[in-house]
Structure formats: C-alpha cells, structure tokens
C-alpha cells in the first residue's frame, strides 16, 4: 500500500458513510475524550506517598499511564475516526 492510499482512505470512507455512521463515530470520539479527561483528572488529584522511593514510583506510574494513552490514540482506527470527522467538519463548516 502506497503513501497516497493512506491519505485517501479516510475520504473514501467518508464518502460511503451516512449521517448515522458519522454520528456513531462522533459518539466514539466523545466517549474517548471523556474517558481520557476523567483519567487525567484522577491522576491530577493523586499525590505520591512520603519518601523518595514513593516519589519515583509515582512518576514512573504517571509516565506509564501517559504512554498507554498515547499508544491508544495512535492506533490506526482512532486516527481514521479523527480523520473522517475532520473531513466531516470541513465539509459542514459551522456558520
């Protein structure tokens, strides 16, 4: 598969979708956003236990959570959904 196919895929998918399917993708994106926001709020409220070792474990765990979120968002399905919704927004600009 060439590089050009990667950029054409979301547009081709968009052309095949109706309002119902676009709505489902929008719902997925809202759900992901809300889940990530809730997780980050919980992390913000956490404080490390006393001691240097606890501090190290705290920041290690924080880094792992952020890496997991980043990996999730880089999945091809997530990227495709975001690209299709971006095309939808471009074709239906808010006035």
N, C-alpha and C positions, 0 to 999 in steps of 0.2 A: 504494500500500500504506500503510495507516494505522499509527500508532504501536502500536496494540494487537496488530496482526498480528506485529510483531517479537517481542514477548514471548511470544506463543502458539506461534510456530514451534518452539522447542526442545521444548516439552511435546508438541506433536503428533508431532514426530519421535521423541521418546522412546517414545510410545505404540505406534509402529509397529515399534520395534526389539526384537529378542530378545537373549538373553544373549550370543550370538556377536558381534552387531554392537556391543553395549556393550563387550565385551572388545576388539574391534578399536579402538574409539575410545580406550579406556584405554591400549592399546599405543601409539597415536599420541601421546597426551599424555605418556607416559613417555619416548618417543623424543625428542620436542621438548624436554622438560625436561632430559634427559641431554645433548643436543646443546648447548643453551644453557649448561648448567653447565660442560661441557668448554671451550666457547669462552671463557667468563668466567674460568675457571681459567688458560687460556693467556694471556689478556690481563693477568691479575693478575701473572703471572710475567715479563711483558715490562718492560724498562726502556728509557728513552729514551737515545739516543746523547748524547755530550757536546755541549754548546753550546746556546745559546738557541734557534736555529732548529730544531734537532733536537727540543727540548722542545715547541715549538709544533706541529710536525708530529705528534709523538707524541700530544698531546692532541687534535689535530684528528682523527686516525685513530681514537682511542678514542671520540670523540663520534660519528663516522660508524658505527662498529660498534654502539654502543648504540642509535642511531637506527634502524638496519636491524633489530635485534632487536625493537625496539618496534613498528616498522611491520609486521613479520611477525606479531607477536602480536595486532595489531589487525585482521587480516584477518577477514572475516566467517565463513569456515569455521572458523578457530581459535576465535573467540568462540562459535560454535554448538556445537562439540565440548565446550568447557568448560561451557557452559550445560546441555547434555544430561547430562554427567557429574555436574554439581551436582544436577540433578533425580534422577539415579540414586542419589546419596549420600543425598539427603533421603528417598527412598522406601525405602531399605535402610539405616537407621542402624546403626552399629556398636554392639554391646551390650557 
